[in-house]
Each structure stands twice: as C-alpha cells, then as structure tokens.
C-alpha cells in the first residue's frame, strides 16, 4: 500500500504562483513515476504533469512553460511549481503514482487551487 498526502493549494490572483507538494509513504519501493492531475467542476480529470524514472517529464500543453514538476532527493516526494496562474487553472489537484509491479494507481486526497481574475 502507498499513501499520498498533498499540500500547498490555496487562493491566488491571476499571474501569481503556488507550489504543491506530495509525499508518498508506505511501500514506496514499489512506486515508479509520480505526477499531478486536476479536475475542474463539470470536467474530467486530466493529466497536468508527470515525472518518470530517470527524471523525464511530461506536461499538458496548457501548462507548458508555466508549470514545473520535480522530485525530491528521496524520490518519494513530488512538487508542482505553478507560475503565471490563470483562472482556467482553477481545479482540485491530485497527486498520483502507481505500483511498478501491479500497475495499481494511487491517489492523494486532492488540494484545491483557485485562481481569481
């Protein structure tokens, strides 16, 4: 089992910045890539950014150049640095990882990011 705990959401004005953090605990030797998804009201959950073993990164087109995903030295923490935030970035942001052996997905509880115009 893997548990994910997120922090760092909040309310920010357009153009501002926020940093999200997510720490994995439990059977962390089983996890591989980590990433962030978001879900806005009435919309499907979508991938925002992910970081894969070897520190390869992947971003949604809508956040390229504004968001940066990174991992801590212990590899069980993932960060999302969000800059130049826009009202359309408003959503609940979820941390995600998966079991490298079973491919089971794990999700954090979500953290609200609200960007006012």
N, C-alpha and C positions, 0 to 999 in steps of 0.2 A: 504494500500500500504506500501511496505517496500523498502527502498533504501539501497544498499550495496556499500561501497566505499573501495577499496583496496589500499594498498601502500606497498612499500618495495622491489619491484623487482629490477633487475639490472643484471650487468655482473660480473661474479666471476670466478676465476680459479678452476679447479677441486680440490677437497679436501677442498674448502672454505665453508663458511656459509652465509646464508641470513635469515632474519626474515621478513615474510609477516604479514601484519595486515589488518583486515577488520572490519569496523564499520557499524552497521545497524542503520538506522533511520526510522522515520515514525511510523507505527503501530507495534512497537517492542514487545508489549504484545502478539502478535499473533504468534511470531516465536518460534520454538522449537529447533531442532538440527541445528547446523551450520557445515559447512565443506569446504573443498578445493578440487577442481577438476583441472585437467590440460589437455591441448590439444597441442600436438606437430604437426608440419606440416605433413599433409597427414595421420594423425591418428585420431581415435575417442577420444572424451573427456572421461577421466577416473577419477574415484574417487581416490584421494590421501589420504585423512584423514578426519574423521568426529568426532564430539563430540556431544553426545546426552544428553538430560536432565539427571541430576544425574552425569554428567561428565564421562560417559562411552565413550571410544574412540575406533575408528576402523581405521585400516591402510591398504593400499595396501601392498602386500608382498614386492614389490620392494623398499619400503621406510622404512620398519620396522627397528628400531634400528638407523635410521639416522634422521628421522623427528619426531617432537613432536607437536601435536595440543593442544591448550589450549584456555580457555575463560577468559575474564576479569571479574572482580568482578561484574560489572553491567550486565553481561551476554549478552550484545549486541555487544561485540567485540570478534573476534576470531583471534588467532595468529597461524602461522605455522613457527616453528623454524626448519630450514633445515641445516643439518650439513653433512660433508663429501660428498659434492655435486659431481655428476658425469655428464659427457656430456649428458648422456641419460635423465637427469632431465630437460634438456632444453625444455621449453614449455611456453605457456601462462597459467597462473594460475588464476583460477576463484573462487571467494568466492560464497558460495551457502547457502541458507536457505529455509525454507518452512513454509507456513501458517499452524499452527496446526489444524485449523478448516476446511479449504478448500483444503489443501494439495498442494496448488499452489506453484510452485518453483519460487524463486527469484535468480537473478544472478548479480554479480558485473560486471564491465566493463572489467576486466582482467588486469593482470600485467605480463609483460614479464620477464622471468628468463632465462638467457643464461649462460651456464657453458662451459668455454673453456678448451680444453685439454692441 
